Amino acid sequence: MFPTFLSEPEENAPGQLLADLERRQDEALEQLDDLEKKLNEVLKGLNVDVEEPELD
């Protein structure tokens, strides 16, 4: 019988961890964008003007 690490599915294949981390990062960034949109809507409803910081 093969050792456990040789018989496991390819979810532990080289590069799979990086792909999973990139997918999770993309999901987190999408969630942040959604939260920012909701926050801006709430602030707009409260008549609060938010200044955008300058990016260098």
CHARMM internal coordinates of N, CA and C (Angstrom, degrees):
IC EDIT
DIST 1 N 1 CA 1.4545
DIST 1 CA 1 C 1.5279
ANGL 1 N 1 CA 1 C 109.13
DIST 1 C 2 N 1.3342
ANGL 1 CA 1 C 2 N 115.72
DIHE 1 N 1 CA 1 C 2 N 145.34
DIST 2 N 2 CA 1.4572
ANGL 1 C 2 N 2 CA 120.97
DIHE 1 CA 1 C 2 N 2 CA -179.56
DIST 2 CA 2 C 1.5219
ANGL 2 N 2 CA 2 C 110.48
DIHE 1 C 2 N 2 CA 2 C -75.22
DIST 2 C 3 N 1.3197
ANGL 2 CA 2 C 3 N 116.61
DIHE 2 N 2 CA 2 C 3 N 151.08
DIST 3 N 3 CA 1.4706
ANGL 2 C 3 N 3 CA 118.51
DIHE 2 CA 2 C 3 N 3 CA 172.54
DIST 3 CA 3 C 1.5241
ANGL 3 N 3 CA 3 C 109.68
DIHE 2 C 3 N 3 CA 3 C -60.20
DIST 3 C 4 N 1.3091
ANGL 3 CA 3 C 4 N 116.04
DIHE 3 N 3 CA 3 C 4 N 157.42
DIST 4 N 4 CA 1.4625
ANGL 3 C 4 N 4 CA 121.63
DIHE 3 CA 3 C 4 N 4 CA -175.66
DIST 4 CA 4 C 1.5258
ANGL 4 N 4 CA 4 C 112.34
DIHE 3 C 4 N 4 CA 4 C -54.76
DIST 4 C 5 N 1.3335
ANGL 4 CA 4 C 5 N 117.31
DIHE 4 N 4 CA 4 C 5 N -43.16
DIST 5 N 5 CA 1.4570
ANGL 4 C 5 N 5 CA 118.67
DIHE 4 CA 4 C 5 N 5 CA -175.23
DIST 5 CA 5 C 1.5251
ANGL 5 N 5 CA 5 C 112.80
DIHE 4 C 5 N 5 CA 5 C -67.20
DIST 5 C 6 N 1.3168
ANGL 5 CA 5 C 6 N 118.93
DIHE 5 N 5 CA 5 C 6 N -21.44
DIST 6 N 6 CA 1.4604
ANGL 5 C 6 N 6 CA 120.89
DIHE 5 CA 5 C 6 N 6 CA 177.97
DIST 6 CA 6 C 1.5177
ANGL 6 N 6 CA 6 C 112.44
DIHE 5 C 6 N 6 CA 6 C -85.58
DIST 6 C 7 N 1.3152
ANGL 6 CA 6 C 7 N 116.48
DIHE 6 N 6 CA 6 C 7 N -22.21
DIST 7 N 7 CA 1.4550
ANGL 6 C 7 N 7 CA 119.19
DIHE 6 CA 6 C 7 N 7 CA -176.43
DIST 7 CA 7 C 1.5299
ANGL 7 N 7 CA 7 C 113.15
DIHE 6 C 7 N 7 CA 7 C -100.04
DIST 7 C 8 N 1.3308
ANGL 7 CA 7 C 8 N 117.12
DIHE 7 N 7 CA 7 C 8 N -1.55
DIST 8 N 8 CA 1.4598
ANGL 7 C 8 N 8 CA 120.14
DIHE 7 CA 7 C 8 N 8 CA 179.23
DIST 8 CA 8 C 1.5216
ANGL 8 N 8 CA 8 C 109.93
DIHE 7 C 8 N 8 CA 8 C -73.67
DIST 8 C 9 N 1.3283
ANGL 8 CA 8 C 9 N 117.26
DIHE 8 N 8 CA 8 C 9 N 154.51
DIST 9 N 9 CA 1.4691
ANGL 8 C 9 N 9 CA 119.67
DIHE 8 CA 8 C 9 N 9 CA 177.87
DIST 9 CA 9 C 1.5204
ANGL 9 N 9 CA 9 C 111.16
DIHE 8 C 9 N 9 CA 9 C -61.10
DIST 9 C 10 N 1.3042
ANGL 9 CA 9 C 10 N 116.27
DIHE 9 N 9 CA 9 C 10 N 171.13
DIST 10 N 10 CA 1.4595
ANGL 9 C 10 N 10 CA 121.31
DIHE 9 CA 9 C 10 N 10 CA -174.52
DIST 10 CA 10 C 1.5180
ANGL 10 N 10 CA 10 C 113.88
DIHE 9 C 10 N 10 CA 10 C -74.79
DIST 10 C 11 N 1.3264
ANGL 10 CA 10 C 11 N 117.87
DIHE 10 N 10 CA 10 C 11 N 7.04
DIST 11 N 11 CA 1.4614
ANGL 10 C 11 N 11 CA 119.22
DIHE 10 CA 10 C 11 N 11 CA 178.99
DIST 11 CA 11 C 1.5134
ANGL 11 N 11 CA 11 C 111.41
DIHE 10 C 11 N 11 CA 11 C -64.45
DIST 11 C 12 N 1.3225
ANGL 11 CA 11 C 12 N 118.03
DIHE 11 N 11 CA 11 C 12 N -19.13
DIST 12 N 12 CA 1.4577
ANGL 11 C 12 N 12 CA 121.45
DIHE 11 CA 11 C 12 N 12 CA 178.19
DIST 12 CA 12 C 1.5251
ANGL 12 N 12 CA 12 C 111.49
DIHE 11 C 12 N 12 CA 12 C -102.56
DIST 12 C 13 N 1.3131
ANGL 12 CA 12 C 13 N 117.53
DIHE 12 N 12 CA 12 C 13 N 13.08
DIST 13 N 13 CA 1.4584
ANGL 12 C 13 N 13 CA 121.37
DIHE 12 CA 12 C 13 N 13 CA -179.76
DIST 13 CA 13 C 1.5237
ANGL 13 N 13 CA 13 C 109.51
DIHE 12 C 13 N 13 CA 13 C -64.81
DIST 13 C 14 N 1.3373
ANGL 13 CA 13 C 14 N 116.46
DIHE 13 N 13 CA 13 C 14 N 151.92
DIST 14 N 14 CA 1.4664
ANGL 13 C 14 N 14 CA 119.30
DIHE 13 CA 13 C 14 N 14 CA 177.61
DIST 14 CA 14 C 1.5274
ANGL 14 N 14 CA 14 C 110.59
DIHE 13 C 14 N 14 CA 14 C -55.30
DIST 14 C 15 N 1.3011
ANGL 14 CA 14 C 15 N 116.13
DIHE 14 N 14 CA 14 C 15 N 137.02
DIST 15 N 15 CA 1.4582
ANGL 14 C 15 N 15 CA 120.78
DIHE 14 CA 14 C 15 N 15 CA -179.78
DIST 15 CA 15 C 1.5124
ANGL 15 N 15 CA 15 C 113.56
DIHE 14 C 15 N 15 CA 15 C 89.34
DIST 15 C 16 N 1.3281
ANGL 15 CA 15 C 16 N 117.54
DIHE 15 N 15 CA 15 C 16 N -20.04
DIST 16 N 16 CA 1.4608
ANGL 15 C 16 N 16 CA 119.91
DIHE 15 CA 15 C 16 N 16 CA -178.73
DIST 16 CA 16 C 1.5255
ANGL 16 N 16 CA 16 C 110.85
DIHE 15 C 16 N 16 CA 16 C -68.58
DIST 16 C 17 N 1.3190
ANGL 16 CA 16 C 17 N 116.35
DIHE 16 N 16 CA 16 C 17 N -37.28
DIST 17 N 17 CA 1.4650
ANGL 16 C 17 N 17 CA 119.83
DIHE 16 CA 16 C 17 N 17 CA 178.53
DIST 17 CA 17 C 1.5260
ANGL 17 N 17 CA 17 C 110.41
DIHE 16 C 17 N 17 CA 17 C -63.23
DIST 17 C 18 N 1.3275
ANGL 17 CA 17 C 18 N 116.59
DIHE 17 N 17 CA 17 C 18 N -43.75
DIST 18 N 18 CA 1.4608
ANGL 17 C 18 N 18 CA 120.07
DIHE 17 CA 17 C 18 N 18 CA 178.64
DIST 18 CA 18 C 1.5233
ANGL 18 N 18 CA 18 C 110.93
DIHE 17 C 18 N 18 CA 18 C -62.56
DIST 18 C 19 N 1.3263
ANGL 18 CA 18 C 19 N 116.81
DIHE 18 N 18 CA 18 C 19 N -43.28
DIST 19 N 19 CA 1.4687
ANGL 18 C 19 N 19 CA 120.69
DIHE 18 CA 18 C 19 N 19 CA 179.19
DIST 19 CA 19 C 1.5226
ANGL 19 N 19 CA 19 C 110.36
DIHE 18 C 19 N 19 CA 19 C -61.94
DIST 19 C 20 N 1.3307
ANGL 19 CA 19 C 20 N 116.82
DIHE 19 N 19 CA 19 C 20 N -40.30
DIST 20 N 20 CA 1.4623
ANGL 19 C 20 N 20 CA 120.85
DIHE 19 CA 19 C 20 N 20 CA 179.36
DIST 20 CA 20 C 1.5259
ANGL 20 N 20 CA 20 C 110.60
DIHE 19 C 20 N 20 CA 20 C -66.16
DIST 20 C 21 N 1.3188
ANGL 20 CA 20 C 21 N 116.80
DIHE 20 N 20 CA 20 C 21 N -42.69
DIST 21 N 21 CA 1.4664
ANGL 20 C 21 N 21 CA 120.43
DIHE 20 CA 20 C 21 N 21 CA 178.79
DIST 21 CA 21 C 1.5268
ANGL 21 N 21 CA 21 C 111.39
DIHE 20 C 21 N 21 CA 21 C -64.39
DIST 21 C 22 N 1.3255
ANGL 21 CA 21 C 22 N 117.33
DIHE 21 N 21 CA 21 C 22 N -39.83
DIST 22 N 22 CA 1.4643
ANGL 21 C 22 N 22 CA 120.38
DIHE 21 CA 21 C 22 N 22 CA 177.90
DIST 22 CA 22 C 1.5241
ANGL 22 N 22 CA 22 C 110.92
DIHE 21 C 22 N 22 CA 22 C -65.01
DIST 22 C 23 N 1.3285
ANGL 22 CA 22 C 23 N 116.81
DIHE 22 N 22 CA 22 C 23 N -39.85
DIST 23 N 23 CA 1.4676
ANGL 22 C 23 N 23 CA 120.79
DIHE 22 CA 22 C 23 N 23 CA 178.58
DIST 23 CA 23 C 1.5232
ANGL 23 N 23 CA 23 C 109.83
DIHE 22 C 23 N 23 CA 23 C -63.73
DIST 23 C 24 N 1.3337
ANGL 23 CA 23 C 24 N 116.14
DIHE 23 N 23 CA 23 C 24 N -44.73
DIST 24 N 24 CA 1.4597
ANGL 23 C 24 N 24 CA 120.06
DIHE 23 CA 23 C 24 N 24 CA -179.78
DIST 24 CA 24 C 1.5263
ANGL 24 N 24 CA 24 C 111.19
DIHE 23 C 24 N 24 CA 24 C -65.71
DIST 24 C 25 N 1.3347
ANGL 24 CA 24 C 25 N 117.22
DIHE 24 N 24 CA 24 C 25 N -36.48
DIST 25 N 25 CA 1.4611
ANGL 24 C 25 N 25 CA 120.79
DIHE 24 CA 24 C 25 N 25 CA 177.15
DIST 25 CA 25 C 1.5247
ANGL 25 N 25 CA 25 C 110.17
DIHE 24 C 25 N 25 CA 25 C -64.08
DIST 25 C 26 N 1.3236
ANGL 25 CA 25 C 26 N 116.75
DIHE 25 N 25 CA 25 C 26 N -43.99
DIST 26 N 26 CA 1.4659
ANGL 25 C 26 N 26 CA 120.43
DIHE 25 CA 25 C 26 N 26 CA 178.43
DIST 26 CA 26 C 1.5259
ANGL 26 N 26 CA 26 C 110.92
DIHE 25 C 26 N 26 CA 26 C -60.59
DIST 26 C 27 N 1.3397
ANGL 26 CA 26 C 27 N 116.74
DIHE 26 N 26 CA 26 C 27 N -41.52
DIST 27 N 27 CA 1.4651
ANGL 26 C 27 N 27 CA 120.50
DIHE 26 CA 26 C 27 N 27 CA 178.70
DIST 27 CA 27 C 1.5251
ANGL 27 N 27 CA 27 C 110.68
DIHE 26 C 27 N 27 CA 27 C -63.66
DIST 27 C 28 N 1.3349
ANGL 27 CA 27 C 28 N 116.66
DIHE 27 N 27 CA 27 C 28 N -41.95
DIST 28 N 28 CA 1.4644
ANGL 27 C 28 N 28 CA 120.52
DIHE 27 CA 27 C 28 N 28 CA -179.97
DIST 28 CA 28 C 1.5264
ANGL 28 N 28 CA 28 C 110.88
DIHE 27 C 28 N 28 CA 28 C -64.92
DIST 28 C 29 N 1.3286
ANGL 28 CA 28 C 29 N 116.98
DIHE 28 N 28 CA 28 C 29 N -40.57
DIST 29 N 29 CA 1.4646
ANGL 28 C 29 N 29 CA 120.19
DIHE 28 CA 28 C 29 N 29 CA 178.86
DIST 29 CA 29 C 1.5243
ANGL 29 N 29 CA 29 C 111.22
DIHE 28 C 29 N 29 CA 29 C -65.82
DIST 29 C 30 N 1.3233
ANGL 29 CA 29 C 30 N 117.51
DIHE 29 N 29 CA 29 C 30 N -37.46
DIST 30 N 30 CA 1.4652
ANGL 29 C 30 N 30 CA 120.82
DIHE 29 CA 29 C 30 N 30 CA 176.24
DIST 30 CA 30 C 1.5249
ANGL 30 N 30 CA 30 C 110.49
DIHE 29 C 30 N 30 CA 30 C -63.47
DIST 30 C 31 N 1.3353
ANGL 30 CA 30 C 31 N 116.55
DIHE 30 N 30 CA 30 C 31 N -41.65
DIST 31 N 31 CA 1.4603
ANGL 30 C 31 N 31 CA 120.39
DIHE 30 CA 30 C 31 N 31 CA 178.75
DIST 31 CA 31 C 1.5261
ANGL 31 N 31 CA 31 C 110.61
DIHE 30 C 31 N 31 CA 31 C -63.93
DIST 31 C 32 N 1.3335
ANGL 31 CA 31 C 32 N 116.94
DIHE 31 N 31 CA 31 C 32 N -40.40
DIST 32 N 32 CA 1.4642
ANGL 31 C 32 N 32 CA 120.11
DIHE 31 CA 31 C 32 N 32 CA 177.79
DIST 32 CA 32 C 1.5218
ANGL 32 N 32 CA 32 C 111.32
DIHE 31 C 32 N 32 CA 32 C -63.35
DIST 32 C 33 N 1.3243
ANGL 32 CA 32 C 33 N 116.79
DIHE 32 N 32 CA 32 C 33 N -41.10
DIST 33 N 33 CA 1.4697
ANGL 32 C 33 N 33 CA 120.09
DIHE 32 CA 32 C 33 N 33 CA 177.43
DIST 33 CA 33 C 1.5246
ANGL 33 N 33 CA 33 C 110.79
DIHE 32 C 33 N 33 CA 33 C -61.48
DIST 33 C 34 N 1.3365
ANGL 33 CA 33 C 34 N 116.71
DIHE 33 N 33 CA 33 C 34 N -43.20
DIST 34 N 34 CA 1.4656
ANGL 33 C 34 N 34 CA 120.75
DIHE 33 CA 33 C 34 N 34 CA 178.96
DIST 34 CA 34 C 1.5268
ANGL 34 N 34 CA 34 C 111.04
DIHE 33 C 34 N 34 CA 34 C -63.00
DIST 34 C 35 N 1.3308
ANGL 34 CA 34 C 35 N 116.54
DIHE 34 N 34 CA 34 C 35 N -43.05
DIST 35 N 35 CA 1.4653
ANGL 34 C 35 N 35 CA 120.28
DIHE 34 CA 34 C 35 N 35 CA 179.14
DIST 35 CA 35 C 1.5266
ANGL 35 N 35 CA 35 C 111.32
DIHE 34 C 35 N 35 CA 35 C -64.62
DIST 35 C 36 N 1.3285
ANGL 35 CA 35 C 36 N 116.63
DIHE 35 N 35 CA 35 C 36 N -38.51
DIST 36 N 36 CA 1.4641
ANGL 35 C 36 N 36 CA 119.71
DIHE 35 CA 35 C 36 N 36 CA 178.51
DIST 36 CA 36 C 1.5262
ANGL 36 N 36 CA 36 C 110.66
DIHE 35 C 36 N 36 CA 36 C -63.88
DIST 36 C 37 N 1.3188
ANGL 36 CA 36 C 37 N 117.23
DIHE 36 N 36 CA 36 C 37 N -41.03
DIST 37 N 37 CA 1.4647
ANGL 36 C 37 N 37 CA 120.71
DIHE 36 CA 36 C 37 N 37 CA 178.05
DIST 37 CA 37 C 1.5251
ANGL 37 N 37 CA 37 C 110.69
DIHE 36 C 37 N 37 CA 37 C -62.55
DIST 37 C 38 N 1.3310
ANGL 37 CA 37 C 38 N 116.68
DIHE 37 N 37 CA 37 C 38 N -43.71
DIST 38 N 38 CA 1.4664
ANGL 37 C 38 N 38 CA 120.43
DIHE 37 CA 37 C 38 N 38 CA 179.58
DIST 38 CA 38 C 1.5213
ANGL 38 N 38 CA 38 C 110.76
DIHE 37 C 38 N 38 CA 38 C -64.43
DIST 38 C 39 N 1.3231
ANGL 38 CA 38 C 39 N 116.64
DIHE 38 N 38 CA 38 C 39 N -42.71
DIST 39 N 39 CA 1.4597
ANGL 38 C 39 N 39 CA 120.70
DIHE 38 CA 38 C 39 N 39 CA 179.02
DIST 39 CA 39 C 1.5242
ANGL 39 N 39 CA 39 C 110.80
DIHE 38 C 39 N 39 CA 39 C -61.84
DIST 39 C 40 N 1.3184
ANGL 39 CA 39 C 40 N 116.59
DIHE 39 N 39 CA 39 C 40 N -43.59
DIST 40 N 40 CA 1.4682
ANGL 39 C 40 N 40 CA 119.87
DIHE 39 CA 39 C 40 N 40 CA 178.96
DIST 40 CA 40 C 1.5218
ANGL 40 N 40 CA 40 C 111.35
DIHE 39 C 40 N 40 CA 40 C -62.65
DIST 40 C 41 N 1.3312
ANGL 40 CA 40 C 41 N 117.56
DIHE 40 N 40 CA 40 C 41 N -37.08
DIST 41 N 41 CA 1.4674
ANGL 40 C 41 N 41 CA 120.80
DIHE 40 CA 40 C 41 N 41 CA 177.10
DIST 41 CA 41 C 1.5249
ANGL 41 N 41 CA 41 C 110.90
DIHE 40 C 41 N 41 CA 41 C -64.45
DIST 41 C 42 N 1.3286
ANGL 41 CA 41 C 42 N 116.44
DIHE 41 N 41 CA 41 C 42 N -42.77
DIST 42 N 42 CA 1.4673
ANGL 41 C 42 N 42 CA 120.62
DIHE 41 CA 41 C 42 N 42 CA 179.40
DIST 42 CA 42 C 1.5241
ANGL 42 N 42 CA 42 C 109.90
DIHE 41 C 42 N 42 CA 42 C -64.33
DIST 42 C 43 N 1.3245
ANGL 42 CA 42 C 43 N 116.70
DIHE 42 N 42 CA 42 C 43 N -46.39
DIST 43 N 43 CA 1.4635
ANGL 42 C 43 N 43 CA 119.95
DIHE 42 CA 42 C 43 N 43 CA -179.81
DIST 43 CA 43 C 1.5202
ANGL 43 N 43 CA 43 C 111.35
DIHE 42 C 43 N 43 CA 43 C -63.17
DIST 43 C 44 N 1.3279
ANGL 43 CA 43 C 44 N 116.50
DIHE 43 N 43 CA 43 C 44 N -37.92
DIST 44 N 44 CA 1.4658
ANGL 43 C 44 N 44 CA 120.09
DIHE 43 CA 43 C 44 N 44 CA 177.73
DIST 44 CA 44 C 1.5282
ANGL 44 N 44 CA 44 C 109.93
DIHE 43 C 44 N 44 CA 44 C -63.46
DIST 44 C 45 N 1.3323
ANGL 44 CA 44 C 45 N 116.68
DIHE 44 N 44 CA 44 C 45 N -39.61
DIST 45 N 45 CA 1.4583
ANGL 44 C 45 N 45 CA 121.20
DIHE 44 CA 44 C 45 N 45 CA 178.00
DIST 45 CA 45 C 1.5160
ANGL 45 N 45 CA 45 C 112.45
DIHE 44 C 45 N 45 CA 45 C -65.39
DIST 45 C 46 N 1.3180
ANGL 45 CA 45 C 46 N 116.53
DIHE 45 N 45 CA 45 C 46 N -26.14
DIST 46 N 46 CA 1.4636
ANGL 45 C 46 N 46 CA 121.59
DIHE 45 CA 45 C 46 N 46 CA 178.14
DIST 46 CA 46 C 1.5276
ANGL 46 N 46 CA 46 C 112.10
DIHE 45 C 46 N 46 CA 46 C -92.72
DIST 46 C 47 N 1.3297
ANGL 46 CA 46 C 47 N 116.30
DIHE 46 N 46 CA 46 C 47 N 5.81
DIST 47 N 47 CA 1.4668
ANGL 46 C 47 N 47 CA 122.35
DIHE 46 CA 46 C 47 N 47 CA -178.24
DIST 47 CA 47 C 1.5243
ANGL 47 N 47 CA 47 C 112.37
DIHE 46 C 47 N 47 CA 47 C 58.19
DIST 47 C 48 N 1.3234
ANGL 47 CA 47 C 48 N 115.47
DIHE 47 N 47 CA 47 C 48 N 42.49
DIST 48 N 48 CA 1.4587
ANGL 47 C 48 N 48 CA 121.42
DIHE 47 CA 47 C 48 N 48 CA 177.60
DIST 48 CA 48 C 1.5204
ANGL 48 N 48 CA 48 C 108.04
DIHE 47 C 48 N 48 CA 48 C -106.74
DIST 48 C 49 N 1.3368
ANGL 48 CA 48 C 49 N 115.30
DIHE 48 N 48 CA 48 C 49 N 125.98
DIST 49 N 49 CA 1.4619
ANGL 48 C 49 N 49 CA 119.92
DIHE 48 CA 48 C 49 N 49 CA 176.84
DIST 49 CA 49 C 1.5237
ANGL 49 N 49 CA 49 C 108.65
DIHE 48 C 49 N 49 CA 49 C -94.78
DIST 49 C 50 N 1.3088
ANGL 49 CA 49 C 50 N 115.36
DIHE 49 N 49 CA 49 C 50 N 127.86
DIST 50 N 50 CA 1.4613
ANGL 49 C 50 N 50 CA 120.72
DIHE 49 CA 49 C 50 N 50 CA 179.47
DIST 50 CA 50 C 1.5167
ANGL 50 N 50 CA 50 C 108.09
DIHE 49 C 50 N 50 CA 50 C -108.54
DIST 50 C 51 N 1.3305
ANGL 50 CA 50 C 51 N 114.86
DIHE 50 N 50 CA 50 C 51 N 127.21
DIST 51 N 51 CA 1.4581
ANGL 50 C 51 N 51 CA 119.26
DIHE 50 CA 50 C 51 N 51 CA 177.53
DIST 51 CA 51 C 1.5188
ANGL 51 N 51 CA 51 C 108.89
DIHE 50 C 51 N 51 CA 51 C -84.48
DIST 51 C 52 N 1.3219
ANGL 51 CA 51 C 52 N 115.57
DIHE 51 N 51 CA 51 C 52 N 131.74
DIST 52 N 52 CA 1.4552
ANGL 51 C 52 N 52 CA 120.60
DIHE 51 CA 51 C 52 N 52 CA 177.53
DIST 52 CA 52 C 1.5262
ANGL 52 N 52 CA 52 C 108.62
DIHE 51 C 52 N 52 CA 52 C -78.48
DIST 52 C 53 N 1.3215
ANGL 52 CA 52 C 53 N 118.33
DIHE 52 N 52 CA 52 C 53 N 130.66
DIST 53 N 53 CA 1.4701
ANGL 52 C 53 N 53 CA 119.67
DIHE 52 CA 52 C 53 N 53 CA 177.82
DIST 53 CA 53 C 1.5300
ANGL 53 N 53 CA 53 C 110.19
DIHE 52 C 53 N 53 CA 53 C -69.67
DIST 53 C 54 N 1.3369
ANGL 53 CA 53 C 54 N 115.11
DIHE 53 N 53 CA 53 C 54 N 146.90
DIST 54 N 54 CA 1.4540
ANGL 53 C 54 N 54 CA 119.44
DIHE 53 CA 53 C 54 N 54 CA 177.57
DIST 54 CA 54 C 1.5180
ANGL 54 N 54 CA 54 C 109.12
DIHE 53 C 54 N 54 CA 54 C -77.36
DIST 54 C 55 N 1.3189
ANGL 54 CA 54 C 55 N 115.82
DIHE 54 N 54 CA 54 C 55 N 132.45
DIST 55 N 55 CA 1.4558
ANGL 54 C 55 N 55 CA 120.77
DIHE 54 CA 54 C 55 N 55 CA 177.15
DIST 55 CA 55 C 1.5169
ANGL 55 N 55 CA 55 C 108.99
DIHE 54 C 55 N 55 CA 55 C -99.39
DIST 55 C 56 N 1.3048
ANGL 55 CA 55 C 56 N 115.98
DIHE 55 N 55 CA 55 C 56 N 128.82
DIST 56 N 56 CA 1.4734
ANGL 55 C 56 N 56 CA 119.98
DIHE 55 CA 55 C 56 N 56 CA 179.72
DIST 56 CA 56 C 1.4996
ANGL 56 N 56 CA 56 C 111.18
DIHE 55 C 56 N 56 CA 56 C -84.18
END
COOR INIT
IC SEED 1 N 1 CA 1 C
IC BUILD
